[in-house]
Amino acid sequence: MSPSTTETYKNLQIERRGAVTVLLVNRPDVLNALNRETLGEIGEVAGQFVQDHEQGALIVTGVGEKSFISGADINELAVLDPRGAEDISRLGQRVLDTLADSPKPVIAAVNGFAFGGGCELALACHMRLASENAVLGLPEVSLGIIPGYGGTQRLPRLVGPGRALELILSGRRVKAEEAERIGLVNRVVPRQQLLEEALRLAQSILKNGPLAVAAALEAVRRGLELPLEAGLRLESGLFGILAASEDMHEGLKAFLEKRPPGFRRK
């Protein structure tokens, strides 16, 4: 599948492959490290993706064979005072929240190193595929700081507090096989097949009802923050809202008529 359009930012490369947007962090000279400017560009692209009704899924990956995103730009962090450090943390959190809160699926294709802010960006995505050479970790404590772009909150929600604390407090990196075993990534695929596998996953989601996909994302995302009883009420409410949609009736009718559905996001 070849890109239909390509757009280049200073630190990003954007490819639109049909209804799938591929965001590549493009700073190979620093192993795709995240500086303030790059965070701003990611936030801009993520915001545009959410608003673009023609785009149904976003894949985030890095340029090159070695690194997804190696972390935050240490040169920027080294000169921060307390106010500046809090400000850059809040910026990173806002940008990654745009990915996490997207009503359309966001997939991380982790192609190599994903440390610090890079691991946190992967955690903010809804799903994570990793290449066989991927290594993930939150090593901030070895620098005298803590994860600041959501890592202390998202990692324990994903792998449990015990495993999360072990990784955060030790700063230990985990290779792809262990990351899959502990649930940090969904699955591991050969490096050369990583992007195509992410595209196949995106396409398998896009064939489904877009309103239902958005509702399922909301149910899971918001439900994780709620007691079970409240989460079940949320699920029922969203189920009821979907019953008013044309897409639900089209999906059920197509099933009964044994044909592919023609969803219209209505």
Sequence and secondary structure as in RCSB ss.txt:
>XXXX:A:sequence
MSPSTTETYKNLQIERRGAVTVLLVNRPDVLNALNRETLGEIGEVAGQFVQDHEQGALIVTGVGEKSFISGADIN
ELAVLDPRGAEDISRLGQRVLDTLADSPKPVIAAVNGFAFGGGCELALACHMRLASENAVLGLPEVSLGIIPGYG
GTQRLPRLVGPGRALELILSGRRVKAEEAERIGLVNRVVPRQQLLEEALRLAQSILKNGPLAVAAALEAVRRGLE
LPLEAGLRLESGLFGILAASEDMHEGLKAFLEKRPPGFRRK
>XXXX:A:secstr
   SEEEE SSEEEEEETTEEEEEE  GGGTT B HHHHHHHHHHHHHHHH TT  EEEEEESSSSEEE  B HH
HHTT  HHHHHHHHHHHHHHHHHHHT SS EEEEE SEEETHHHHHHHHSSEEEEETT EEE  GGGGT    SS
HHHHHHHHH HHHHHHHHHH   EEHHHHHHTTSSSEEE GGGHHHHHHHHHHHHHTS HHHHHHHHHHHHHHTT
S HHHHHHHHHHHHHHHTTSHHHHHHHHHHHTTS       
